[in-house]
Amino acid sequence: EDYDDQALLRILMRNVARRGKEVAFDTAKQVVRRDLAKARMRPNFGNAGAVDNCVSSAVVRAEARLEALPADERATQGELLLADFLVEKPHVRDPSLVFEGLIGCEAIRTRLAEYQAVCAAAKRAGRDPIDDLALVFCFQGSPGTGKTTVARRMGMLFEALGVLPSAEVVQVSASDFSTGFVGQTAARTRDIFDSARGAVLFIDEAYRLYDPLGRSYMQEAVDEIVNLLTEEQYRGKLVVIFAGYAGQMSRLLDEVNPGLKSRVSDVIDFPNFAPAAAATMAAQQLGEKRLQLPAGAESLEPWMRRLVAAPRWANGRDVETYVRRVAVECATRETAVVPDAALDAALATVLQMKGQPAEAEEAVASPASPFMTAGPAVQREPRFDIDIAKALLEAKMDGGDEDDPAAGADDDLAEALQEAIVGLGYDEDDAARDKLERLLAGFADGSAPFPDDLRSRVLRRTGASAGAVDEALRRQAGPVLTAVRSAIAYRKKRAAQLDELEEGDKEEAIDEEERIMERLRQRGPCPEGFSWFRQGNGWRCGGGRHFVYDDDPILRED
């Protein structure tokens, strides 16, 4: 048991006296209430040790305060003041600083101001603000919309209002709760909550707590979280934020545990940045890099409109990437005043990274546009992960809408064709994929029939008539060819990336990839039989439908 306030007060008074100093009783009480009692909420509170550290710091500050006085006068100044014990952070002295620099979050700024008003009203009425505040939140929105930033500001605000002893944000992901073994997850979850007592616990990508594969250790984590949110040891002692994408967060709250949704007291939506907000953020970041915009933030809006309209708009993350690229372009031009040419070149680079289609890129470079570039229009790199998923979706949608019987027939044939590709070894290695690409290309340009071994296998699998199968294969040949070419492009790109590495790093990367592939092989192929390929922060199957994150316990087990 930690010492209560009275015990801490007695220890503090004795500690000060032992050092030959004095402290007023009212000052000591305030130190206990405003500092030590709050620190007790944090894990591993030192009790008497914490008091000793507190007094030691106060003595050092008092000596610095009295340093300018003559020695004989310093000797008579033995009283420690409240200012010696408590050094307020800027945002604690002035809570309005919490809201500085928040861009594109007007509704969220309003919400934070509401929390400030609730705390002030509770203190005026003599109530504990925690009784009136929501401390369990759901943040939902697209990538880069400021969820993590607002979590940090929320920690600062609650520290300034005296609700939390610390503005620290303990950031974890859903996989951090799991050990991969049933029965151990609850203890791991409790350890995480312990580490965040008195602070903000930010659970990023919380939607992954919902496991469609039904692994019981993820359900165990959710059940323990629901339990801990109401335990006296944690209730009111920390802020908990579940963060993720809107649709997936709704699914988490609705389907995992009925008690979880009722314990989330506030859901905050984070909208995508508009071009004006993106321009303001970019201008602010350029200013921090001491780069000048001659015409101000509004002049950036034409470039931001193009960036916002690009594929996979990631809001603040894309703005940061763009600003870094602008800084590079300015550095190569040896200028601190940002020219339009630097903005154009930076935009072209970022759009290339995001896979901007070439035809759209040409519009940027047209003479009528302010985004003139010296080089040719950027060509889109083949992207295995996006193109395969898109190709297979197009294959399924090609026959019409979902209510159309032909669409259902194409669904069956698509699955049969995928099984045939895997079963006949066309997904086995690069040579097999090259062969399949040549066969499908010949069919697509009319120089060869559809590969007979695939056609025969699909006929046997579906039991459909030859005419119906031939018609469906004609519809799907193009998308399947796109998927195969994307897989080949990925393999070539990966080989080129490995060739650029130093020999030791290359061997390490290959070994790590082999280790993960072995784990995936132990898990087995995806349900449709496809091999696994690297994509982003994980591995996706060749069919585009199934994904395993790098930090999934399946890949981390030894």
NUSETOR-381866 format. One record per residue (C-alpha): residue in three letters; x, y, z. Coordinates in steps of 0.02 Angstrom, whole numbers, padded with zeros to 5 digits, always signed. Example, Ala and Ser with C-alpha at 12.3 -4.5 7.8 and 13.67 -1.06 7.14 Angstrom:
! residues 2
ALA+00615-00225+00390 SER+00684-00053+00357 
! end
This chain:
! residues 558
GLU+00000+00000+00000 ASP+00063+00174-00043 TYR+00067+00304+00095 ASP-00087+00415+00111 ASP-00080+00605+00111 GLN-00059+00621+00299 ALA+00089+00501+00301 LEU+00171+00592+00155 LEU+00146+00759+00245 ARG+00232+00697+00403 ILE+00378+00624+00303 LEU+00398+00787+00206 MET+00402+00895+00364 ARG+00533+00782+00445 ASN+00638+00777+00286 VAL+00642+00967+00274 ALA+00688+00985+00458 ARG+00828+00856+00441 ARG+00907+00965+00307 GLY+00906+01117+00422 LYS+00769+01201+00322 GLU+00592+01260+00360 VAL+00427+01247+00268 ALA+00258+01322+00313 PHE+00126+01193+00355 ASP+00006+01260+00222 THR+00146+01253+00093 ALA+00184+01072+00139 LYS+00000+01026+00122 GLN-00007+01103-00052 VAL+00151+01009-00104 VAL+00071+00844-00049 ARG-00095+00882-00134 ARG-00030+00958-00295 ASP+00126+00854-00322 LEU+00150+00697-00218 ALA-00032+00639-00217 LYS-00039+00654-00406 ALA+00128+00566-00426 ARG+00055+00424-00322 MET-00064+00389-00467 ARG+00082+00344-00580 PRO+00158+00169-00575 ASN+00305+00131-00459 PHE+00276+00277-00340 GLY+00426+00291-00223 ASN+00332+00347-00065 ALA+00470+00409+00056 GLY+00594+00406-00088 ALA+00479+00516-00190 VAL+00468+00639-00044 ASP+00658+00642-00029 ASN+00677+00681-00215 CYS+00545+00817-00201 VAL+00632+00902-00055 SER+00805+00885-00136 SER+00744+00973-00293 ALA+00663+01110-00187 VAL+00826+01142-00093 VAL+00924+01157-00257 ARG+00797+01283-00325 ALA+00799+01382-00163 GLU+00988+01395-00171 ALA+00978+01456-00351 ARG+00845+01583-00299 LEU+00955+01650-00157 GLU+01118+01644-00253 ALA+01123+01832-00286 LEU+01105+01875-00101 PRO+01256+01908+00012 ALA+01317+01755+00107 ASP+01262+01818+00279 GLU+01087+01856+00215 ARG+01074+01686+00128 ALA+01110+01602+00294 THR+00952+01678+00369 GLN+00840+01626+00224 GLY+00804+01445+00271 GLU+00621+01433+00223 LEU+00571+01335+00069 LEU+00434+01419-00032 LEU+00297+01339-00136 ALA+00385+01399-00293 ASP+00538+01298-00241 PHE+00434+01138-00237 LEU+00319+01166-00386 VAL+00380+01222-00556 GLU+00230+01240-00668 LYS+00246+01194-00851 PRO+00194+01329-00976 HIS+00031+01241-01023 VAL-00013+01220-00839 ARG+00009+01407-00809 ASP-00088+01447-00967 PRO-00203+01305-01028 SER-00244+01402-01186 LEU-00072+01349-01251 VAL-00144+01174-01272 PHE-00245+01235-01421 GLU-00102+01320-01513 GLY-00057+01251-01683 LEU-00209+01136-01701 ILE-00256+01150-01885 GLY-00409+01079-01971 CYS-00483+01025-01804 GLU-00607+01161-01760 ALA-00738+01042-01692 ILE-00605+00955-01588 ARG-00540+01121-01520 THR-00718+01158-01467 ARG-00729+00988-01380 LEU-00568+01018-01284 ALA-00631+01189-01231 GLU-00789+01104-01166 TYR-00683+00991-01055 GLN-00594+01144-00988 ALA-00762+01225-00946 VAL-00825+01066-00861 CYS-00671+01060-00748 ALA-00687+01243-00703 ALA-00872+01223-00660 ALA-00838+01068-00554 LYS-00702+01157-00455 ARG-00817+01307-00424 ALA-00949+01188-00357 GLY-00823+01094-00250 ARG-00842+00932-00349 ASP-00708+00817-00413 PRO-00696+00855-00602 ILE-00669+00669-00638 ASP-00852+00637-00591 ASP-00908+00752-00733 LEU-00779+00706-00866 ALA-00774+00572-00998 LEU-00608+00482-00985 VAL-00636+00342-01113 PHE-00636+00400-01293 CYS-00651+00332-01469 PHE-00553+00432-01599 GLN-00604+00385-01775 GLY-00542+00455-01939 SER-00428+00430-02089 PRO-00238+00420-02076 GLY-00150+00583-02034 THR-00303+00676-01970 GLY-00219+00715-01803 LYS-00280+00578-01686 THR-00111+00555-01602 THR-00080+00743-01595 VAL-00247+00775-01511 ALA-00213+00632-01388 ARG-00054+00724-01335 ARG-00148+00888-01320 MET-00281+00802-01217 GLY-00147+00739-01097 MET-00079+00916-01082 LEU-00253+00988-01051 PHE-00299+00861-00917 GLU-00130+00890-00833 ALA-00160+01077-00836 LEU-00334+01054-00762 GLY-00268+00943-00623 VAL-00358+00786-00683 LEU-00196+00692-00724 PRO-00026+00706-00641 SER+00063+00687-00807 ALA+00037+00734-00989 GLU+00128+00575-01043 VAL+00047+00474-01182 VAL+00078+00286-01174 GLN+00053+00231-01354 VAL+00022+00048-01395 SER-00054-00050-01538 ALA-00182-00189-01528 SER-00049-00323-01550 ASP+00042-00262-01393 PHE-00099-00334-01288 SER-00074-00509-01354 THR+00060-00636-01310 GLY-00007-00759-01437 PHE-00056-00881-01299 VAL-00224-00902-01217 GLY-00221-00864-01031 GLN-00075-00743-01036 THR-00160-00599-01125 ALA-00258-00536-00975 ALA-00099-00514-00872 ARG-00015-00424-01017 THR-00166-00308-01034 ARG-00160-00267-00848 ASP+00027-00226-00863 ILE-00011-00101-01002 PHE-00146-00017-00898 ASP-00026-00010-00749 SER+00105+00078-00857 ALA-00022+00212-00906 ARG-00095+00252-00735 GLY-00100+00439-00713 ALA-00071+00468-00899 VAL-00154+00441-01069 LEU-00164+00266-01141 PHE-00176+00282-01330 ILE-00223+00119-01418 ASP-00182+00144-01602 GLU-00266+00037-01735 ALA-00383-00023-01598 TYR-00499-00101-01727 ARG-00374-00245-01735 LEU-00438-00297-01563 TYR-00581-00368-01665 ASP-00510-00527-01738 PRO-00615-00600-01879 LEU-00510-00758-01866 GLY-00585-00784-01694 ARG-00419-00805-01601 SER-00470-00815-01419 TYR-00322-00717-01351 MET-00384-00558-01439 GLN-00556-00583-01364 GLU-00471-00610-01196 ALA-00384-00440-01215 VAL-00548-00351-01250 ASP-00637-00436-01105 GLU-00496-00384-00987 ILE-00499-00204-01052 VAL-00687-00195-01017 ASN-00655-00261-00841 LEU-00511-00141-00804 LEU-00608+00012-00861 THR-00723-00010-00711 GLU-00597-00070-00581 GLU-00569+00054-00439 GLN-00381+00040-00465 TYR-00397+00117-00640 ARG-00566+00206-00649 GLY-00534+00392-00655 LYS-00346+00362-00644 LEU-00306+00369-00830 VAL-00376+00425-00997 VAL-00403+00284-01122 ILE-00416+00321-01308 PHE-00463+00190-01439 ALA-00408+00255-01610 GLY-00433+00194-01788 TYR-00531+00210-01949 ALA-00715+00254-01933 GLY-00800+00100-02007 GLN-00682-00022-01923 MET-00699+00064-01754 SER-00889+00051-01765 ARG-00870-00134-01799 LEU-00755-00153-01648 LEU-00878-00067-01531 ASP-01030-00159-01599 GLU-00966-00337-01615 VAL-00825-00378-01494 ASN-00896-00355-01320 PRO-01065-00276-01276 GLY-00988-00190-01126 LEU-00852-00100-01225 LYS-00969+00018-01317 SER-01057+00069-01156 ARG-00890+00112-01075 VAL-00837+00227-01216 SER-00905+00393-01156 ASP-00862+00502-01305 VAL-00836+00469-01490 ILE-00737+00603-01583 ASP-00734+00606-01773 PHE-00580+00673-01862 PRO-00625+00739-02035 ASN-00508+00738-02183 PHE-00409+00899-02211 ALA-00477+01019-02340 PRO-00351+01103-02457 ALA-00357+01265-02355 ALA-00314+01174-02193 ALA-00177+01074-02281 ALA-00104+01237-02350 THR-00104+01315-02176 MET-00015+01164-02103 ALA+00113+01161-02244 ALA+00148+01346-02223 GLN+00171+01323-02036 GLN+00293+01179-02061 LEU+00390+01275-02195 GLY+00404+01420-02072 GLU+00476+01303-01941 LYS+00609+01256-02069 ARG+00640+01443-02097 LEU+00579+01435-02276 GLN+00480+01586-02334 LEU+00322+01590-02438 PRO+00316+01760-02525 ALA+00126+01759-02543 GLY+00077+01671-02380 ALA-00015+01510-02343 GLU-00158+01546-02465 SER-00037+01536-02611 LEU-00011+01350-02573 GLU-00194+01302-02599 PRO-00179+01259-02786 TRP-00041+01133-02745 MET-00137+01066-02597 ARG-00292+01038-02703 ARG-00189+00924-02815 LEU-00116+00834-02664 VAL-00286+00811-02581 ALA-00356+00739-02743 ALA-00214+00613-02761 PRO-00237+00428-02722 ARG-00234+00375-02539 TRP-00239+00552-02466 ALA-00157+00535-02295 ASN-00192+00711-02231 GLY-00057+00774-02113 ARG+00064+00635-02159 ASP+00058+00683-02343 VAL+00080+00866-02297 GLU+00236+00824-02196 THR+00305+00720-02341 TYR+00271+00863-02461 VAL+00352+00993-02348 ARG+00508+00886-02328 ARG+00518+00871-02517 VAL+00497+01059-02538 ALA+00641+01084-02416 VAL+00749+00968-02523 GLU+00703+01063-02682 CYS+00745+01230-02597 ALA+00911+01160-02535 THR+00962+01106-02710 ARG+00917+01280-02773 GLU+01010+01361-02627 THR+00865+01473-02579 ALA+00764+01506-02421 VAL+00623+01586-02520 VAL+00513+01449-02590 PRO+00493+01466-02779 ASP+00349+01393-02878 ALA+00472+01277-02965 ALA+00514+01196-02797 LEU+00329+01174-02758 ASP+00300+01098-02930 ALA+00446+00976-02918 ALA+00400+00924-02740 LEU+00220+00892-02793 ALA+00275+00786-02941 THR+00387+00680-02829 VAL+00252+00652-02697 LEU+00122+00609-02828 GLN+00242+00483-02904 MET+00267+00404-02733 LYS+00078+00392-02713 GLY+00054+00310-02883 GLN-00031+00457-02969 PRO-00096+00396-03140 ALA+00005+00465-03284 GLU-00143+00546-03370 ALA-00185+00645-03215 GLU-00002+00695-03199 GLU-00005+00766-03375 ALA-00141+00886-03321 VAL-00023+00953-03188 ALA+00110+00985-03319 SER-00004+01067-03447 PRO+00039+01245-03501 ALA-00123+01312-03428 SER-00078+01245-03256 PRO+00033+01331-03126 PHE+00121+01165-03098 MET+00240+01165-03246 THR+00378+01035-03232 ALA+00536+01021-03334 GLY+00532+00832-03346 PRO+00408+00715-03430 ALA+00247+00663-03347 VAL+00279+00539-03207 GLN+00235+00361-03250 ARG+00146+00256-03120 GLU+00246+00116-03043 PRO+00157-00051-03041 ARG+00094-00081-02864 PHE+00067-00264-02824 ASP-00042-00239-02672 ILE-00164-00113-02745 ASP-00174-00181-02922 ILE-00204-00362-02875 ALA-00344-00318-02756 LYS-00419-00199-02884 ALA-00402-00326-03024 LEU-00490-00463-02928 LEU-00628-00344-02875 GLU-00652-00291-03056 ALA-00659-00473-03108 LYS-00800-00502-02985 MET-00894-00344-03032 ASP-00877-00363-03219 GLY-01033-00467-03239 GLY-01151-00337-03163 ASP-01219-00294-02993 GLU-01237-00415-02848 ASP-01418-00455-02886 ASP-01377-00511-03062 PRO-01368-00702-03077 ALA-01224-00682-03200 ALA-01126-00591-03066 GLY-01148-00740-02949 ALA-01090-00858-03085 ASP-00935-00751-03115 ASP-00902-00756-02927 ASP-00895-00946-02933 LEU-00789-00945-03090 ALA-00668-00817-03016 GLU-00637-00931-02867 ALA-00618-01081-02983 LEU-00493-00987-03091 GLN-00390-00935-02940 GLU-00387-01115-02877 ALA-00333-01173-03050 ILE-00189-01048-03058 VAL-00124-01108-02890 GLY-00160-01292-02920 LEU-00066-01294-03086 GLY+00086-01209-03010 TYR+00073-01042-03099 ASP+00096-00951-02932 GLU+00244-01058-02882 ASP+00392-00951-02938 ASP+00446-00811-03053 ALA+00468-00924-03203 ALA+00293-00994-03185 ARG+00218-00821-03169 ASP+00314-00763-03323 LYS+00243-00911-03419 LEU+00066-00873-03362 GLU+00089-00690-03411 ARG+00141-00740-03588 LEU-00007-00860-03607 LEU-00134-00732-03546 ALA-00057-00593-03651 GLY-00074-00702-03804 PHE-00258-00731-03766 ALA-00285-00545-03731 ASP-00213-00489-03899 GLY-00303-00628-03994 SER-00146-00721-04047 ALA-00180-00876-03940 PRO-00326-00965-03857 PHE-00355-00962-03669 PRO-00232-01084-03585 ASP-00312-01254-03605 ASP-00253-01325-03438 LEU-00335-01181-03344 ARG-00494-01191-03448 SER-00511-01379-03420 ARG-00486-01362-03233 VAL-00615-01222-03220 LEU-00739-01327-03320 ARG-00718-01474-03200 ARG-00726-01362-03046 THR-00883-01265-03095 GLY-00980-01395-03195 ALA-01039-01253-03307 SER-01060-01267-03493 ALA-00911-01237-03605 GLY-00995-01085-03683 ALA-01032-01004-03515 VAL-00854-01034-03454 ASP-00776-00966-03614 GLU-00883-00808-03602 ALA-00836-00780-03420 LEU-00652-00812-03452 ARG-00654-00680-03589 ARG-00722-00555-03462 GLN-00591-00597-03332 ALA-00435-00623-03435 GLY-00387-00438-03429 PRO-00400-00415-03240 VAL-00309-00580-03206 LEU-00170-00527-03326 THR-00155-00362-03232 ALA-00141-00455-03067 VAL-00005-00571-03134 ARG+00095-00426-03206 SER+00082-00335-03041 ALA+00151-00485-02948 ILE+00296-00497-03071 ALA+00331-00311-03054 TYR+00334-00327-02865 ARG+00462-00468-02872 LYS+00575-00369-02989 LYS+00561-00213-02884 ARG+00602-00311-02726 ALA+00754-00388-02809 ALA+00815-00215-02861 GLN+00792-00151-02683 LEU+00895-00294-02614 ASP+01033-00265-02742 GLU+01054-00087-02678 LEU+01092-00147-02501 GLU+01264-00183-02431 GLU+01305-00367-02428 GLY+01278-00386-02240 ASP+01115-00288-02242 LYS+01057-00385-02394 GLU+01087-00552-02309 GLU+00998-00490-02152 ALA+00848-00431-02254 ILE+00839-00596-02348 ASP+00854-00697-02187 GLU+00716-00596-02105 GLU+00604-00616-02256 GLU+00638-00803-02261 ARG+00598-00817-02075 ILE+00431-00730-02102 MET+00393-00832-02257 GLU+00426-00989-02157 ARG+00302-00931-02025 LEU+00175-00897-02160 ARG+00207-01068-02237 GLN+00179-01146-02066 ARG+00017-01050-02055 GLY-00021-01115-02227 PRO-00070-01031-02389 CYS-00212-00908-02389 PRO-00385-00988-02397 GLU-00381-00974-02587 GLY-00207-01051-02598 PHE-00104-00899-02650 SER+00074-00862-02596 TRP+00116-00715-02483 PHE+00201-00552-02537 ARG+00269-00402-02442 GLN+00151-00252-02436 GLY+00173-00097-02327 ASN+00184-00149-02144 GLY+00139-00330-02174 TRP+00109-00471-02296 ARG-00035-00493-02418 CYS-00083-00650-02512 GLY-00073-00655-02700 GLY-00262-00649-02710 GLY-00261-00479-02626 ARG-00391-00523-02494 HIS-00293-00582-02343 PHE-00166-00483-02241 VAL-00049-00518-02094 TYR+00037-00374-02003 ASP+00223-00379-01964 ASP+00185-00372-01778 ASP+00056-00511-01782 PRO+00099-00640-01646 ILE+00099-00774-01781 LEU+00256-00697-01856 ARG+00339-00660-01690 GLU+00330-00832-01609 ASP+00498-00920-01588 
! end
